[in-house]
């Protein structure tokens, strides 16, 4: 019982309410850790609310536009080469293409590089020079987003009164 009483007293400290107010004003309420590289990347990018920092908003817009460009480019290539190409994203390969195909279908246009087949040769992952370039731009935009996000989170933790005023 004394432990719970002590915890209740500690958490009734008004400093916790001011910390929660500051966090609620800055962090999106739907922000939560997610599994999977692509989902966690997007979540980290948009965890801070809009209009908190205009430079952060611009960096996120740049990131979103480049991601849209990748999806549009893949749609275009899918039509151009008559292939059911899909956009994939992983920590090791970043944005890249994936294609489910027939086991004997091995001919791909030379535009596709860094080709990797699965063991049964029914799935191939690959990229293009253009997608590699867009990945570099995405990485730069994400670096900016993460840097600004870290600064905002540091500002919150610096502002929060955590020491005992007694």
Secondary structure, 3 states (H helix, E strand, C coil): CHHHHHHHHHHCCHHHHHHHHHHHHHECCCCCCCCCHHHHHHHHHCCECCCCCHHHHHHHHHHHHHHHHHHHHHHHHHHHCCCCCEEEEECCCEEEEEEECCCCCCCCCCCCEEEEECCCCCEEEEECHHHHHHHHHHHHHHHHHHHHHHHHHHHHHHHCCCCCCC
